[in-house]
Amino acid sequence: MKETIDLLGKIITNILTALYEPFGFSLLLSFLAMFFYLYAYEPIHAGKGWKSAIVTWYQKFKESVFFRKLFFLGCYVQKSTVSASSEQR
């Protein structure tokens, strides 16, 4: 009985990892892409360190509807791309 529970635990772990791995990667890639987008279009805040950069990114994310839509569009496109490439393997 314990072996069955362990096996089910491993199966569930593998399924959840397969589902969430592309999602996490797309979020990270979208964050980095929007980070570069922000500093390409608003270079005034560039060059003040990482803490200032993250605070600026967060403020822009809270204030700008366009920035949020662009971020979520990037997440969607990258998730679709990552999912399609993993299905081809």
KACORQUI-V552287 format. One line per field, one symbol per residue. burial: I if it has 24 or more other ideal C-beta (glycine too) atoms within 12 Angstrom, else O. Layout:
burial->???
This chain:
burial->OOOOOOOOOOOOOOOOOOOOOIOOOIOOOIIOOIIOOIOOOOOOOOOOOOOOIOOIIOOIIOOOOOIOOOIOOIIOOIIOOIOOOOOOO
